[in-house]
Amino acid sequence: MAYSLSLGLLYLGLLCGNRLVSARGSELFTANPSRGPHFTGCRSREQETFRCWWSAGTFQNLTEPGALRVFYQTKNALSEWQECPDYTRTVENECYFNKTYTQIWTSYCVQLRSVPQNITYDEACFTVENIAGPGDWHTAVNLWFVY
């Protein structure tokens, strides 16, 4: 069992460019006033859909809708990066993955990009079961990076 878990974590690390992400309960992200664009969390309430949120941070030139975009890739090594399937109109800076785009036990990597400048600002990798939990959508699961 431990061997299988270690292999799974190694795979996630390789999938995300040697940046491993782990879920830690329902802790909130800590604000860093000098930080640039970054994900503030991802959450699945019922493991059938999930949402991710982001902030432009101190980059005020990227606060307009559409200035930052979310791209995702699944664990399938042949899968290409695809853009967020649904930017929620009622919640600022939110990407929604409905049942069509959500699979449990599947590794996802998400990137926060500025498309006009072709810059990737942040990346997070997780499985849906790692970001699952009850509560408000905005009580996002804390994702942290190990380099």
C-alpha positions as a Markdown table, in Angstrom:
| # | Residue | x | y | z |
|---|---|---|---|---|
| 1 | Met | 0.0 | 0.0 | 0.0 |
| 2 | Ala | 2.8 | 2.5 | 1.0 |
| 3 | Tyr | 4.7 | 1.5 | -2.2 |
| 4 | Ser | 1.6 | 2.2 | -4.3 |
| 5 | Leu | 1.0 | 5.6 | -2.6 |
| 6 | Ser | 4.7 | 6.5 | -3.1 |
| 7 | Leu | 4.5 | 5.7 | -6.8 |
| 8 | Gly | 1.3 | 7.8 | -7.2 |
| 9 | Leu | 3.0 | 10.8 | -5.5 |
| 10 | Leu | 6.0 | 10.4 | -7.7 |
| 11 | Tyr | 3.8 | 10.3 | -10.8 |
| 12 | Leu | 2.0 | 13.5 | -9.7 |
| 13 | Gly | 5.4 | 15.2 | -9.2 |
| 14 | Leu | 6.6 | 14.2 | -12.7 |
| 15 | Leu | 3.3 | 15.2 | -14.3 |
| 16 | Cys | 3.5 | 18.7 | -12.8 |
| 17 | Gly | 7.1 | 19.4 | -13.7 |
| 18 | Asn | 8.6 | 18.3 | -10.4 |
| 19 | Arg | 6.2 | 20.4 | -8.4 |
| 20 | Leu | 4.1 | 18.2 | -6.2 |
| 21 | Val | 0.9 | 19.4 | -4.7 |
| 22 | Ser | -0.8 | 18.0 | -1.7 |
| 23 | Ala | -4.2 | 18.8 | -0.2 |
| 24 | Arg | -4.2 | 19.7 | 3.5 |
| 25 | Gly | -7.7 | 19.5 | 4.9 |
| 26 | Ser | -9.8 | 22.6 | 4.4 |
| 27 | Glu | -7.3 | 25.2 | 5.4 |
| 28 | Leu | -7.5 | 28.5 | 3.6 |
| 29 | Phe | -4.7 | 29.9 | 1.5 |
| 30 | Thr | -2.6 | 32.5 | 3.3 |
| 31 | Ala | -2.6 | 35.8 | 1.6 |
| 32 | Asn | 0.8 | 37.1 | 0.4 |
| 33 | Pro | 0.4 | 40.8 | -0.5 |
| 34 | Ser | 3.5 | 40.8 | -2.7 |
| 35 | Arg | 2.6 | 37.7 | -4.7 |
| 36 | Gly | 1.7 | 37.7 | -8.4 |
| 37 | Pro | -1.1 | 35.8 | -10.1 |
| 38 | His | -1.8 | 32.5 | -8.3 |
| 39 | Phe | -4.4 | 29.9 | -7.6 |
| 40 | Thr | -6.3 | 30.4 | -4.3 |
| 41 | Gly | -7.8 | 26.9 | -4.2 |
| 42 | Cys | -9.7 | 24.1 | -5.8 |
| 43 | Arg | -12.7 | 22.3 | -4.3 |
| 44 | Ser | -15.1 | 19.4 | -5.0 |
| 45 | Arg | -18.1 | 19.2 | -2.8 |
| 46 | Glu | -19.3 | 15.8 | -4.0 |
| 47 | Gln | -16.5 | 14.4 | -6.2 |
| 48 | Glu | -18.6 | 14.8 | -9.3 |
| 49 | Thr | -17.7 | 18.4 | -10.2 |
| 50 | Phe | -15.0 | 20.8 | -9.0 |
| 51 | Arg | -14.1 | 24.5 | -9.1 |
| 52 | Cys | -10.8 | 26.4 | -9.0 |
| 53 | Trp | -10.2 | 30.0 | -8.0 |
| 54 | Trp | -7.4 | 32.4 | -8.6 |
| 55 | Ser | -6.2 | 35.9 | -7.9 |
| 56 | Ala | -4.2 | 38.4 | -9.9 |
| 57 | Gly | -2.3 | 39.3 | -6.8 |
| 58 | Thr | -0.3 | 42.5 | -7.2 |
| 59 | Phe | -0.5 | 42.4 | -11.0 |
| 60 | Gln | -3.3 | 45.0 | -11.3 |
| 61 | Asn | -2.9 | 44.9 | -15.1 |
| 62 | Leu | -4.3 | 41.3 | -15.0 |
| 63 | Thr | -7.5 | 42.0 | -13.1 |
| 64 | Glu | -9.8 | 42.4 | -16.1 |
| 65 | Pro | -12.0 | 39.4 | -17.0 |
| 66 | Gly | -10.1 | 37.2 | -19.5 |
| 67 | Ala | -6.7 | 38.6 | -18.7 |
| 68 | Leu | -5.8 | 35.4 | -16.8 |
| 69 | Arg | -7.0 | 32.0 | -18.1 |
| 70 | Val | -7.0 | 28.5 | -16.6 |
| 71 | Phe | -5.7 | 25.5 | -18.6 |
| 72 | Tyr | -5.9 | 21.9 | -17.4 |
| 73 | Gln | -4.4 | 18.5 | -18.3 |
| 74 | Thr | -5.3 | 15.1 | -17.0 |
| 75 | Lys | -3.0 | 12.3 | -16.0 |
| 76 | Asn | -3.0 | 10.8 | -19.5 |
| 77 | Ala | 0.5 | 11.6 | -20.8 |
| 78 | Leu | -0.9 | 12.1 | -24.3 |
| 79 | Ser | -3.6 | 14.6 | -23.2 |
| 80 | Glu | -3.0 | 18.2 | -24.3 |
| 81 | Trp | -3.5 | 21.3 | -22.3 |
| 82 | Gln | -7.1 | 22.5 | -22.7 |
| 83 | Glu | -8.7 | 25.7 | -21.5 |
| 84 | Cys | -11.2 | 25.9 | -18.7 |
| 85 | Pro | -14.5 | 24.4 | -19.8 |
| 86 | Asp | -16.6 | 27.0 | -18.0 |
| 87 | Tyr | -15.6 | 30.4 | -16.5 |
| 88 | Thr | -18.4 | 31.1 | -14.0 |
| 89 | Arg | -20.1 | 34.4 | -14.8 |
| 90 | Thr | -21.5 | 34.9 | -11.3 |
| 91 | Val | -18.3 | 34.3 | -9.4 |
| 92 | Glu | -15.2 | 36.3 | -10.2 |
| 93 | Asn | -12.1 | 34.3 | -11.1 |
| 94 | Glu | -13.7 | 30.9 | -11.0 |
| 95 | Cys | -13.4 | 27.9 | -13.3 |
| 96 | Tyr | -16.0 | 25.2 | -13.1 |
| 97 | Phe | -15.6 | 21.6 | -14.2 |
| 98 | Asn | -18.9 | 19.9 | -14.6 |
| 99 | Lys | -19.5 | 16.1 | -14.6 |
| 100 | Thr | -18.3 | 15.7 | -18.2 |
| 101 | Tyr | -14.9 | 17.0 | -17.2 |
| 102 | Thr | -14.5 | 15.5 | -13.7 |
| 103 | Gln | -13.3 | 12.0 | -13.0 |
| 104 | Ile | -12.4 | 10.6 | -9.6 |
| 105 | Trp | -9.0 | 8.9 | -9.2 |
| 106 | Thr | -7.7 | 11.0 | -12.1 |
| 107 | Ser | -4.8 | 13.4 | -11.7 |
| 108 | Tyr | -5.3 | 16.9 | -12.8 |
| 109 | Cys | -2.8 | 19.7 | -13.3 |
| 110 | Val | -4.1 | 23.3 | -13.7 |
| 111 | Gln | -2.2 | 26.3 | -14.9 |
| 112 | Leu | -2.9 | 30.0 | -14.6 |
| 113 | Arg | -1.8 | 31.8 | -17.7 |
| 114 | Ser | -1.8 | 35.2 | -19.3 |
| 115 | Val | -2.5 | 34.2 | -22.9 |
| 116 | Pro | -1.6 | 37.5 | -24.6 |
| 117 | Gln | 1.9 | 37.4 | -23.0 |
| 118 | Asn | 2.2 | 33.6 | -23.2 |
| 119 | Ile | 3.2 | 33.4 | -19.5 |
| 120 | Thr | 2.3 | 30.7 | -17.0 |
| 121 | Tyr | 2.1 | 32.2 | -13.5 |
| 122 | Asp | 1.0 | 29.2 | -11.4 |
| 123 | Glu | 0.4 | 25.5 | -11.6 |
| 124 | Ala | -1.2 | 23.0 | -9.2 |
| 125 | Cys | -1.7 | 19.3 | -9.5 |
| 126 | Phe | -4.3 | 17.2 | -7.5 |
| 127 | Thr | -6.8 | 14.4 | -7.7 |
| 128 | Val | -10.5 | 15.1 | -7.2 |
| 129 | Glu | -10.7 | 13.0 | -4.0 |
| 130 | Asn | -7.9 | 15.1 | -2.5 |
| 131 | Ile | -9.8 | 18.4 | -2.9 |
| 132 | Ala | -13.2 | 16.9 | -1.8 |
| 133 | Gly | -15.0 | 18.0 | 1.3 |
| 134 | Pro | -18.1 | 19.6 | 2.7 |
| 135 | Gly | -18.7 | 23.3 | 3.1 |
| 136 | Asp | -18.8 | 26.5 | 1.2 |
| 137 | Trp | -17.2 | 26.5 | -2.3 |
| 138 | His | -15.0 | 29.4 | -1.2 |
| 139 | Thr | -13.5 | 27.4 | 1.7 |
| 140 | Ala | -11.0 | 26.0 | -0.7 |
| 141 | Val | -8.5 | 23.3 | 0.0 |
| 142 | Asn | -5.0 | 24.5 | 0.6 |
| 143 | Leu | -2.6 | 23.3 | -2.1 |
| 144 | Trp | 1.2 | 23.6 | -1.3 |
| 145 | Phe | 4.2 | 22.9 | -3.5 |
| 146 | Val | 7.3 | 20.8 | -2.7 |
| 147 | Tyr | 10.2 | 21.6 | -5.0 |
